[in-house]
């Protein structure tokens, strides 16, 4: 059984979107950091945000 690693929400204070430098919103259900300005959602894997545009999901 694999334990789900929690994302430390305090990281949001230091992280910004790598494309727009804008603020990010944490989506706990999808385990993503959402950049509304860039219309991208960056995945969080094993508690680590993957802030690469190539790994981000495009928002509709």
N, CA, C and O atoms as CSV, one atom per row, in Angstrom:
chain,resi,resn,atom,element,x,y,z
A,1,UNK,N,N,0.840,-1.192,0.000
A,1,UNK,CA,C,0.000,0.000,0.000
A,1,UNK,C,C,0.879,1.247,0.000
A,1,UNK,O,O,1.817,1.347,0.791
A,2,UNK,N,N,0.582,2.190,-0.878
A,2,UNK,CA,C,1.355,3.424,-0.994
A,2,UNK,C,C,0.624,4.551,-0.284
A,2,UNK,O,O,-0.562,4.787,-0.513
A,3,UNK,N,N,1.362,5.249,0.590
A,3,UNK,CA,C,0.775,6.399,1.280
A,3,UNK,C,C,0.837,7.615,0.373
A,3,UNK,O,O,1.833,7.841,-0.313
A,4,UNK,N,N,-0.231,8.393,0.375
A,4,UNK,CA,C,-0.279,9.616,-0.413
A,4,UNK,C,C,0.494,10.699,0.334
A,4,UNK,O,O,0.224,10.955,1.508
A,5,UNK,N,N,1.437,11.324,-0.327
A,5,UNK,CA,C,2.231,12.380,0.278
A,5,UNK,C,C,1.469,13.688,0.135
A,5,UNK,O,O,1.023,14.043,-0.956
A,6,UNK,N,N,1.325,14.395,1.237
A,6,UNK,CA,C,0.597,15.658,1.238
A,6,UNK,C,C,1.491,16.802,0.757
A,6,UNK,O,O,2.692,16.823,1.028
A,7,UNK,N,N,0.901,17.731,0.053
A,7,UNK,CA,C,1.576,18.946,-0.396
A,7,UNK,C,C,1.551,19.956,0.742
A,7,UNK,O,O,0.504,20.176,1.351
A,8,UNK,N,N,2.687,20.568,1.034
A,8,UNK,CA,C,2.794,21.576,2.080
A,8,UNK,C,C,2.260,22.900,1.539
A,8,UNK,O,O,2.908,23.549,0.718
A,9,UNK,N,N,1.096,23.289,1.994
A,9,UNK,CA,C,0.446,24.507,1.479
A,9,UNK,C,C,1.254,25.770,1.735
A,9,UNK,O,O,1.047,26.776,1.057
A,10,UNK,N,N,2.169,25.741,2.699
A,10,UNK,CA,C,3.010,26.914,2.948
A,10,UNK,C,C,3.906,27.208,1.756
A,10,UNK,O,O,4.391,28.329,1.599
A,11,UNK,N,N,4.130,26.190,0.902
A,11,UNK,CA,C,4.942,26.402,-0.300
A,11,UNK,C,C,4.283,27.401,-1.244
A,11,UNK,O,O,4.970,28.064,-2.021
A,12,UNK,N,N,2.958,27.517,-1.186
A,12,UNK,CA,C,2.247,28.446,-2.069
A,12,UNK,C,C,2.700,29.887,-1.875
A,12,UNK,O,O,2.642,30.694,-2.803
A,13,UNK,N,N,3.149,30.204,-0.669
A,13,UNK,CA,C,3.607,31.569,-0.406
A,13,UNK,C,C,4.875,31.884,-1.188
A,13,UNK,O,O,5.136,33.046,-1.503
A,14,UNK,N,N,5.667,30.860,-1.506
A,14,UNK,CA,C,6.944,31.072,-2.195
A,14,UNK,C,C,6.868,30.777,-3.691
A,14,UNK,O,O,7.671,31.302,-4.463
A,15,UNK,N,N,5.921,29.952,-4.108
A,15,UNK,CA,C,5.839,29.545,-5.508
A,15,UNK,C,C,4.991,30.506,-6.338
A,15,UNK,O,O,3.979,31.032,-5.875
A,16,UNK,N,N,5.428,30.717,-7.567
A,16,UNK,CA,C,4.661,31.497,-8.537
A,16,UNK,C,C,4.669,30.730,-9.852
A,16,UNK,O,O,5.472,29.816,-10.040
A,17,UNK,N,N,3.790,31.097,-10.743
A,17,UNK,CA,C,3.759,30.479,-12.062
A,17,UNK,C,C,5.073,30.786,-12.780
A,17,UNK,O,O,5.493,31.942,-12.819
A,18,UNK,N,N,5.726,29.775,-13.345
A,18,UNK,CA,C,6.990,30.020,-14.041
A,18,UNK,C,C,6.834,30.825,-15.340
A,18,UNK,O,O,7.815,31.363,-15.852
A,19,UNK,N,N,5.625,30.908,-15.866
A,19,UNK,CA,C,5.411,31.654,-17.110
A,19,UNK,C,C,4.983,33.095,-16.874
A,19,UNK,O,O,5.479,34.012,-17.528
A,20,UNK,N,N,4.054,33.293,-15.928
A,20,UNK,CA,C,3.492,34.624,-15.720
A,20,UNK,C,C,3.990,35.309,-14.454
A,20,UNK,O,O,3.797,36.511,-14.274
A,21,UNK,N,N,4.630,34.542,-13.580
A,21,UNK,CA,C,5.044,35.023,-12.253
A,21,UNK,C,C,3.834,35.354,-11.383
A,21,UNK,O,O,3.969,36.024,-10.358
A,22,UNK,N,N,2.649,34.886,-11.790
A,22,UNK,CA,C,1.419,35.123,-11.045
A,22,UNK,C,C,1.216,34.110,-9.930
A,22,UNK,O,O,1.947,33.127,-9.812
A,23,UNK,N,N,0.209,34.376,-9.122
A,23,UNK,CA,C,-0.096,33.489,-7.999
A,23,UNK,C,C,-0.711,32.183,-8.493
A,23,UNK,O,O,-1.260,32.100,-9.592
A,24,UNK,N,N,-0.599,31.167,-7.640
A,24,UNK,CA,C,-1.113,29.841,-7.946
A,24,UNK,C,C,-2.204,29.474,-6.945
A,24,UNK,O,O,-2.201,29.933,-5.803
A,25,UNK,N,N,-3.126,28.646,-7.392
A,25,UNK,CA,C,-4.203,28.140,-6.527
A,25,UNK,C,C,-3.991,26.635,-6.383
A,25,UNK,O,O,-3.735,25.939,-7.366
A,26,UNK,N,N,-4.100,26.144,-5.161
A,26,UNK,CA,C,-3.926,24.725,-4.884
A,26,UNK,C,C,-5.244,23.990,-5.066
A,26,UNK,O,O,-6.241,24.330,-4.428
A,27,UNK,N,N,-5.253,22.991,-5.925
A,27,UNK,CA,C,-6.418,22.125,-6.128
A,27,UNK,C,C,-6.094,20.790,-5.462
A,27,UNK,O,O,-5.401,19.953,-6.040
A,28,UNK,N,N,-6.597,20.598,-4.248
A,28,UNK,CA,C,-6.277,19.412,-3.456
A,28,UNK,C,C,-6.838,18.142,-4.081
A,28,UNK,O,O,-6.198,17.091,-4.035
A,29,UNK,N,N,-8.025,18.233,-4.662
A,29,UNK,CA,C,-8.659,17.053,-5.253
A,29,UNK,C,C,-7.836,16.487,-6.410
A,29,UNK,O,O,-7.670,15.273,-6.526
A,30,UNK,N,N,-7.328,17.367,-7.256
A,30,UNK,CA,C,-6.562,16.927,-8.437
A,30,UNK,C,C,-5.056,16.912,-8.195
A,30,UNK,O,O,-4.285,16.477,-9.050
A,31,UNK,N,N,-4.641,17.394,-7.013
A,31,UNK,CA,C,-3.217,17.501,-6.688
A,31,UNK,C,C,-2.477,18.285,-7.777
A,31,UNK,O,O,-1.571,17.783,-8.442
A,32,UNK,N,N,-2.912,19.540,-7.923
A,32,UNK,CA,C,-2.332,20.429,-8.924
A,32,UNK,C,C,-2.211,21.840,-8.356
A,32,UNK,O,O,-2.930,22.225,-7.434
A,33,UNK,N,N,-1.291,22.590,-8.926
A,33,UNK,CA,C,-1.201,24.024,-8.692
A,33,UNK,C,C,-1.687,24.693,-9.966
A,33,UNK,O,O,-1.137,24.469,-11.044
A,34,UNK,N,N,-2.714,25.509,-9.839
A,34,UNK,CA,C,-3.385,26.099,-10.990
A,34,UNK,C,C,-2.956,27.553,-11.166
A,34,UNK,O,O,-2.973,28.348,-10.226
A,35,UNK,N,N,-2.574,27.873,-12.397
A,35,UNK,CA,C,-2.255,29.244,-12.776
A,35,UNK,C,C,-3.369,29.736,-13.693
A,35,UNK,O,O,-3.377,29.415,-14.882
A,36,UNK,N,N,-4.313,30.514,-13.154
A,36,UNK,CA,C,-5.411,31.008,-13.994
A,36,UNK,C,C,-4.920,31.900,-15.140
A,36,UNK,O,O,-5.486,31.868,-16.233
A,37,UNK,N,N,-3.884,32.683,-14.901
A,37,UNK,CA,C,-3.386,33.586,-15.935
A,37,UNK,C,C,-2.793,32.822,-17.113
A,37,UNK,O,O,-3.026,33.187,-18.265
A,38,UNK,N,N,-2.027,31.764,-16.837
A,38,UNK,CA,C,-1.412,30.967,-17.897
A,38,UNK,C,C,-2.353,29.889,-18.418
A,38,UNK,O,O,-2.085,29.260,-19.442
A,39,UNK,N,N,-3.461,29.680,-17.703
A,39,UNK,CA,C,-4.438,28.635,-18.044
A,39,UNK,C,C,-3.782,27.254,-18.072
A,39,UNK,O,O,-4.007,26.442,-18.970
A,40,UNK,N,N,-2.945,27.026,-17.028
A,40,UNK,CA,C,-2.244,25.756,-16.874
A,40,UNK,C,C,-2.407,25.230,-15.459
A,40,UNK,O,O,-2.585,26.000,-14.515
A,41,UNK,N,N,-2.342,23.910,-15.320
A,41,UNK,CA,C,-2.363,23.263,-14.014
A,41,UNK,C,C,-1.123,22.393,-13.906
A,41,UNK,O,O,-0.943,21.455,-14.682
A,42,UNK,N,N,-0.275,22.706,-12.946
A,42,UNK,CA,C,0.974,21.988,-12.750
A,42,UNK,C,C,0.748,20.846,-11.760
A,42,UNK,O,O,0.181,21.069,-10.691
A,43,UNK,N,N,1.179,19.634,-12.093
A,43,UNK,CA,C,0.932,18.492,-11.222
A,43,UNK,C,C,1.809,18.512,-9.971
A,43,UNK,O,O,2.903,19.077,-9.959
A,44,UNK,N,N,1.292,17.879,-8.925
A,44,UNK,CA,C,2.060,17.652,-7.706
A,44,UNK,C,C,2.224,16.147,-7.590
A,44,UNK,O,O,1.241,15.411,-7.502
A,45,UNK,N,N,3.468,15.694,-7.590
A,45,UNK,CA,C,3.742,14.255,-7.519
A,45,UNK,C,C,4.564,13.959,-6.269
A,45,UNK,O,O,5.647,14.512,-6.077
A,46,UNK,N,N,4.036,13.087,-5.431
A,46,UNK,CA,C,4.697,12.705,-4.187
A,46,UNK,C,C,5.045,13.934,-3.350
A,46,UNK,O,O,6.102,13.996,-2.722
A,47,UNK,N,N,4.135,14.912,-3.354
A,47,UNK,CA,C,4.311,16.121,-2.563
A,47,UNK,C,C,5.191,17.178,-3.199
A,47,UNK,O,O,5.428,18.225,-2.597
A,48,UNK,N,N,5.684,16.926,-4.412
A,48,UNK,CA,C,6.595,17.862,-5.084
A,48,UNK,C,C,5.906,18.474,-6.299
A,48,UNK,O,O,5.490,17.746,-7.200
A,49,UNK,N,N,5.776,19.808,-6.339
A,49,UNK,CA,C,5.184,20.442,-7.512
A,49,UNK,C,C,6.130,20.376,-8.704
A,49,UNK,O,O,7.316,20.687,-8.589
A,50,UNK,N,N,5.595,19.970,-9.842
A,50,UNK,CA,C,6.368,19.880,-11.082
A,50,UNK,C,C,6.042,21.135,-11.895
A,50,UNK,O,O,5.004,21.212,-12.553
A,51,UNK,N,N,6.939,22.106,-11.836
A,51,UNK,CA,C,6.668,23.427,-12.404
A,51,UNK,C,C,7.237,23.569,-13.811
A,51,UNK,O,O,7.836,24.593,-14.142
A,52,UNK,N,N,7.052,22.556,-14.628
A,52,UNK,CA,C,7.501,22.581,-16.007
A,52,UNK,C,C,6.301,22.731,-16.934
A,52,UNK,O,O,5.302,22.027,-16.788
A,53,UNK,N,N,6.404,23.645,-17.881
A,53,UNK,CA,C,5.302,23.863,-18.824
A,53,UNK,C,C,4.977,22.573,-19.582
A,53,UNK,O,O,3.813,22.308,-19.882
A,54,UNK,N,N,5.984,21.784,-19.888
A,54,UNK,CA,C,5.779,20.537,-20.644
A,54,UNK,C,C,5.010,19.482,-19.836
A,54,UNK,O,O,4.453,18.548,-20.412
A,55,UNK,N,N,4.979,19.628,-18.515
A,55,UNK,CA,C,4.260,18.678,-17.662
A,55,UNK,C,C,2.872,19.191,-17.274
A,55,UNK,O,O,2.073,18.440,-16.714
A,56,UNK,N,N,2.582,20.445,-17.561
A,56,UNK,CA,C,1.333,21.071,-17.139
A,56,UNK,C,C,0.155,20.635,-18.018
A,56,UNK,O,O,0.310,20.303,-19.193
A,57,UNK,N,N,-1.011,20.651,-17.403
A,57,UNK,CA,C,-2.261,20.362,-18.104
A,57,UNK,C,C,-2.867,21.693,-18.523
A,57,UNK,O,O,-2.970,22.618,-17.717
A,58,UNK,N,N,-3.269,21.787,-19.788
A,58,UNK,CA,C,-3.893,23.012,-20.298
A,58,UNK,C,C,-5.336,23.062,-19.812
A,58,UNK,O,O,-6.070,22.081,-19.926
A,59,UNK,N,N,-5.736,24.203,-19.271
A,59,UNK,CA,C,-7.099,24.385,-18.786
A,59,UNK,C,C,-8.010,24.827,-19.935
A,59,UNK,O,O,-7.627,25.643,-20.774
A,60,UNK,N,N,-9.192,24.284,-19.951
A,60,UNK,CA,C,-10.158,24.620,-21.006
A,60,UNK,C,C,-10.738,25.997,-20.813
A,60,UNK,O,O,-11.567,26.436,-21.611
